[in-house]
Amino acid sequence: MYTGDLAGLVDMIQFRIGGWQEFGYENPMPDCKAIPPLGQRSAAAVTAGHDAVEEIDKLLARLYKLREQLVDELRENADIRMNGARA
């Protein structure tokens, strides 16, 4: 599982989704591979799909932590400014 920064995690998710789609295209040009239909994807594609779900869950957890930290800092900043304005 990926443990780097958020941008790297998003890149990893994109790669895993590409694996789930077997690196095909939705509307391929004549010389490009199409995404295989569901039920016809390889075991490697299914594994990549499961890995993508795990990485998405990890990203969501990190985003929630980041959101919580930001909300706390915004509240603390507001408190400091209000107390400073009263002095």
Secondary structure, DSSP 8 states (H G I E B T S, - for coil): ---S-HHHHHHHHHHHHHHHTTT-BSS--TTS-B---TT---HHHHHHHHHHHHHHHHHHHHHHHHHHHHHHHHHHHHHHHHHHHH-
